[in-house]
Amino acid sequence: MVAPRGPSNTVTVTEAKTQLSSLLERVGEGEEIVIRRGRHPVAKIVAYEDTRKPRKPGALRGQIWMSDDFDEPDEEIERLFGTRD
């Protein structure tokens, strides 16, 4: 955990509410902001890092199959929805 570097990185809940846009700009520049209630830290605003990997088309080729009749009407479902007697 990175310790706050001084009072400029620590704000009260009230200050965070009124200065959110400027705090987000600072976070975007690499700063971490600690929000405190009274003297106690309760939250930290940090930059978002997208850790998802891009999807590869065809990555599951050969591992998934569909039945030849997957798009045929299902009699039980039709009865449940009242479209078939």
N, C-alpha and C positions, 0 to 999 in steps of 0.2 A: 504494500500500500504506500502510495506517495503522500508524504505529509504536506499539508498546506504550506506554501512558501511565505506566508505573511498575511496581514489583515486584508490586503487587496484581493486575496483568493477566498476569503471567507465573508459571507453575507448573511444577514438575517432573513427570515422567511418574508417579512414585509419588503425588504430591499429586493429580494428575488422576484417578488410579484411585480414591483414597479419597474424593475430594470431587466426584465427577462430578455428582451431583444438584444440589449448590449451584452448581457452575460453570454448569450448564445454566440454572438460574434467572437467574444474572447475565447470561448470553448473551441470554436472553429479554427482559431489560430494556435491551438495546442494547449491552452490553459485548462486546468481543472478547478472547478468552483465548488466550495463546500458551503452548504446551506445549514445554518444553525438555528435552533429554537432556544433563545436565551443563550446560555454558554455551551450548550450541548450540540455537537454536530448531528444532523439527522439525515442528510442526503448529500450526494455528490453529483455534479453535472460533469459528464465527460463526453468527449467526441464519440460519435457512433462509428463502429467499424463493421462493415458488412463482411461476415465470414462465410457466407454461402458460396459454394462453387458453382460456376456456370453449368447448366445442363448440357449434356451431349446428346444430340439427336441420334437415335438408334442404339443407345447404350443397353437397352433391354431386348434387343432383337434376338429372337429365338427363345426367349424366356416367357413370353406372354402369348396366349392363343385365344381365339374367340370361336365359339361353337358356330357351325354353319347356319344354325337357326336362331342366332342371338337377337335378331331384329323381328322375329315372328311374333304375332300376338300371343299373349299368355292368357289362357281361358280363365284361370283363377283370378287374376288381377282385373280382367274385364268384368267378371261377376262382382267383385268387390266394389268396383266403381260404377256398377249399374249399367254398363254398356252391353252386357250380354246376359241372357236369361239362364 
